[in-house]
Each structure stands twice: as C-alpha cells, then as structure tokens.
Amino acid sequence: MAHGTHNALDDPRNENVLIYINGELKPRPEAKISVFDSGYLVGDGVWEGFRLHHGVLVFMDEHLDRLFQGAKTIGMDLKMSREQIREAIWKTLDANDMTDGVHVRLMFTRGIKKTPSQDPRLTVTGPNLVIIAEYKKADPESRNKGVTLFTSTIRRGSPDYLDPRLNCHSKLHEVQALIQAIEAGADEALMLDVNGFVSTCNATNFFMVKGDEVWTSTGQYCMNGITRGKVIEVCHKHGIVCKEKNFSLFDVYGADEAFVTGSFGGLTPVTAIDGRVISESVPGRMVSKLQKLYEQEIDRTVSERSV
C-alpha cells in the first residue's frame, strides 16, 4: 500500500455508505453522475473536505468561507445558502448514522453541459452537489513514521492564470508533481513557487522548524489550508514564533524539523527531503508540541459547539 498523509485505516462500513447527489441518497454502487458534468469534462468546480469529530464538523465556518470564496472566484452561483449546505451535509451524516471518525468530501460542479465544451453558457442545469461521507481515520503509521518529500519541477502557478489559493477540481499539476515524487522514491511532492521559493506540497501545506521558530510560506502561492491557518493561530496564541515568509531549499535542507498539515492527517512529520535527512526522531520536539496544541484546538472547538 502507498505511504502518505492521506493513508486511512480500512473500514468495512464504507462499503454500504449512502452518497448524497443533488438531494437524493444513493447506495455507493449506485452513486453516479452524468458524463456531461462540468467537473468531469473540464474540472469546473469547487470542493471542501470536513472532519466529523464527536458529533461536530470541525472548523466548519472556515471551510464554508473558503467554499464560497472559491465559488465567487470562478463565477459560480451555488444556488444554496450556507445553512442549506449544512443541512445537506447533516442529511448525509444522519442517513449513515455517523457521529465520529468521519471525513466528508463536498463537491460542487457548475452542472450538466449540453455538449462537451468549456463554455459555461452551454451548462443546461444548476450546479451539481455531491457529498461523500466515509469512516476515515488517518493511519497512525504516517504520523509515527513520518513522510519523505521530493522537490518537483512542477511549480505552483502565478495567480494571474490559476490562483494557487483556489480549491478547485483542476488538480492535474499537483498530480504531476506527486507522480514525479513517487518515481523518485518519495512519499509526496514539495513544490516551489514561480520565484523559486518553497510554497507547499501537492496535497498539504509545508512547515519547517529552525531553532525555536516555525516557518511557512507567505501563502501567496499555496492553498490556504484550514489546518495551516490553525497551526499559525496556535503558535501565536502560545508564544511560538511563526513566520510566513519566503525561504528556499537552502533553508529547508538545514531545518531542524519539518512537517506538513492537512484536514485529514493533521500534522505529519517529514523525515527527509530530496534524500537529505531532516529529522531522525519522529516527531521532533516542536512538531510534538504543535500536534498537542492543534488537538487541543479541535477539542476546544468540539466543546464549544457541543454546548
């Protein structure tokens, strides 16, 4: 099995989950959408991934903020309010009797096309909404073992042609970066921005530790991950210096620790980059501290929402 930040423990319950498609709930084998769907034809859509933890959709407001920002950016009217989207998610969760240890993937596409085309004017329906809720817990091996990275030649693009902050369905450049990393024998890809500074990974955000400081990119050329934001927030809250700045592979190769962040895996240590060992102890001192602080932030959110 492939090793990486999105490895999940097998759960047989997922074979029988119901999938939400435009208001209807379909058994997994029957969950289908038209080949004329805009997302399938041209990658025209936006999406979010949520975690259900002890009955609470963690950091839901932040995810919805990003969803609506993305939809506005690509000129898509979702035809649903935030509350209606929440209701659709809970309809899916309740139908599957889910309360904990669940990952929810919510996907909007522009709709069904009259014929294969990029032209949004040839869309003949409203947006398609698909919600997939699965029992997914991160495989502890990734957290305990850490991951290795390889710096891809595929760059994170300039915002004047596809803003890297947009959480859209068009992910081919990230797939290309990951393929390069896999072929080089690494778990995932590290990506630079158009100026040659370290930006992000193919599916997670990158952080490095130098002394008592935590560094991450400026955020101009990467997905502004919700977990990334929470790590920055907890650093500031607990007096840990966290800098959003430009830095290069020169700095990364001399890092004391490194880690990546994502809604599914949380904080995952990085052990090596481009064959250079970053940390032999997993997790390192700072990563271990930040893992605990991030988990406390989740617990606090759950406690507040449960009242």
N, C-alpha and C positions, 0 to 999 in steps of 0.2 A: 504494500500500500504506500502511496505517496506520503511524504512527510512535509508538513507545512502548518501555517497558522490557522487554516480552515479545516483541519482534520477533526472529525467528530466521532464519538463513540456510536457504534451501531445500535439502533433501537428498532425492534420489530414492529412497534406500534405505528411507525411511519408508513407501513405498507397499507394501512387502512384509513389514512387521514382523508378528510374531505377538503377539497380545494375550492376557494371562492372564485367564481368567474362572473363578473357583472351581476352580482346579486344572487346567483344560484350557487349551491354547494354540490360539487361533483366528487364521486369517489376517485381516488388517484388514477386508476387506469382509464377513467372516462374524462379526465380533465384535458380538454383540447380547445384550441383556438384556431381561427382561420389562417390559412397560408397567405391571405391578403392583409394580415395585420401589419400595421406600420412598423411595429417593433421588429417583426420577423423580416420584413422586406428591406428596411433601411436603418434599423436601430434607432427609431424615432420614439423616444420615451424617457421617463424618469422613474427612479425607484428608491426604496429605502429598506434597510434591514433593522428589525427591532428585536430586543430581548424581553421575554416574559419571565420575570423573577418574582416568585412568591406572590403571584396574582397582580403584579404591577408591570406595565410596559415602561421599562426604564428609559428615562430621558426622552419621553415621547414628544414633548413640546419642541425640543431642539430638532428632532428628526422631522417633524411636520414643518417647522420653519424652513429647513433645507429643501424639503419636497416642494413646497410652494414657490420658493425662490427659483428652483430649477425649472419648474413649470412655466413661470413668468419669463425666464431667460429664453426658453425655446418657443415662446408664444403659444403655449397650450393651456386652454381653459379646462381644468379638471372636471368641471360640472358638478363638483361636490364640495361641501364645506368641510372644515376641519372636523366638526362634530360628526358629520356623516361618514367620514373616513374612519374615525374612531369606532363608530357603530358597526361598520363593515368588518373591521378587524375583530372586534369582540364577538360579532356574529359567528365568525370563523372559529375563534377560540372556544366559544361556548358549545358550538356544534361538535367540536372534537373533545370536549370536556378537559380542556387544557388549563393548568394553573401555574405550572413552574417548569423550568428547564426547557423552554421553547424558543426557537428562533422563527421570526416572522419575516417573510420577504413580500413586500408590497410593490407591485409594478403597474404603472400607468403607461399605456401607449396612446398615440394620437387617435387610433381607431382603424377601421377596415377601409382599405383602398378599393376604388372601383377597378383599378388595374395596377400592376406593378409600376411604381413611379415614386420619385422623391417628392413630387408636388403635393403639398398639404391640401390644396384645393380639390384634389381627387379623393379625399377622405369622405366616405359616404355615411359614416356613423359617428356617434360621440366617442369619447375615449373608452378604451378597454381597461378594466381593472381586474387584476389577478392577485390573489393573496394566497401564499403558500405558508402554512404554519406546520413546523415539524419539531418533534422532540430532538433537540440537538444540544449536546453538551460537548464542549471542547475536549479533545483527547488530552489527558494530562501529560502525555509523553512530550508534546510540543513545548509545554511550559517547563517541564522538568529537564528536557534535553536541550532545549533552545533550537534555533534555526540558523542556517547559513545563508548568506546572500552573495549574489554575483552582480556586479555593476553592468547593466545592459547598455548597449549602444543606442537603444531607443530612448529618445528624450521625452520628457513631459513638455507638451507643446505651449506655444505662446497663446495668451488669452484672446488674441485677435483672430484666431481661426477655430479653436475649440478650447474654451477656458477649462483648465485642469480642475477647477473647483466644481464643475458641473457633474452631478451624479447621474449621468445619462446611460442609456443602453449601449452606446457605442464604446466598447472597451477593447477593440482589436489591438490598439497599440500596446495596451497593458498585457494582453495575451501574448503578443510577440515578445515583449520583454521577459515574461515568465518562461517562454519556450527557450530563449537564449540561456537563462539561468539554469534551467533543468538540463539542457545539453552540456552546460559547463560543470554539472555535478552539484549544483547548489539547490537549496530548497525554494528560494524565492528571489525576485529581482530587486535590486536597488536602482533607482532611476535618477538621473541628473536633470536639471532644468536647462533651458535654452542658453544659459550663460555658463554652464558647466559646474554650477553649484549643486550640492546634494539636495534633492527635492523630496522624494517619497519612495515607497516601494510599489510594486504592481497592484497590491490589494490592501495595503496597510500603510500607516504613517510611520516615519522613521525618527528615532531619537538617539542621541549619543550622550555619554556622560564623560566629562573631563574634570577630574578633581571632585569638587562638591557642586559643580554646575551641570545643569541639564540643557542640551542644545537641541533645537529642532529647526526646520526650515522657516522661512518667512511666511509661508502659507500662500504665497502668490502663485505658485506653480504646482500645487497639490490639492487633492481632495481635502477639504477642511473637516476631517473626521470628528465625529461627536466625542469619541474616546480621546482623540488627540486634544480636543478642547478641554475635556475634563482633567486630563493629566496636567496641562498647563495651569488650570484653575487650582488644583490641589497643591501644586508646587507653590504658587503664590500664597495660598491660604496657610501653608505650613512653613513658610520662610525658606523654601528651597529656591535658589536662583535658577530660573528657567528663561533661556534666551531664544527668541525667534529671530534667526539671523542667517546670513549667507555663510556657508562654510563648504570646504571642498573635501575630496578624498584624502588629501594631505592630513586634514584634521581627523577624519574618520579612522584612518589607519593607526593613529596614535591615541585613539579613545581608550578610556579605562573600562567602559561598559557600553553596550548599545542594546536597544530594544525596539520593538515595533508595536503599534497599537491598532486595535480594531474592535468593533462592537461585539463580534463573536468571540474572539480569543482573549480580549482584554489586553494585558501587557505580556508580550512574549520575548524572552531574552534572545539576543543574537550572539552567537559564539564565534563566528568567523565571517569575514567579508573578503571576497576575491582571494581566498586561500590564506589570508592573514588572520591569525588567532586574535580575537578581541578580548575574550574572557574565557578562562578555563573553569571558573566556578559559576554554576548556574543555580539560581540567579545571583548576580553580584549584589553588593551591599545596597547600592542606590536603587537598583531595579526591584529588589525585595521590598524595600521601604515603600516605593511607589505602588507596587502591587497591593500592598496592605491598605494604603491610603485610598487608592481607587476603589477597592472593595468596600471600604468604609463609606465612601460617597454613594455607592449603589445602595448599601444598607440604609443610609440616611434617607435617600430618595424613596425607598420602599416604605420606610417607617412613616414618612410624611404623607405619602399617598394612601396609606392603609388606614389612616385616622378617620 
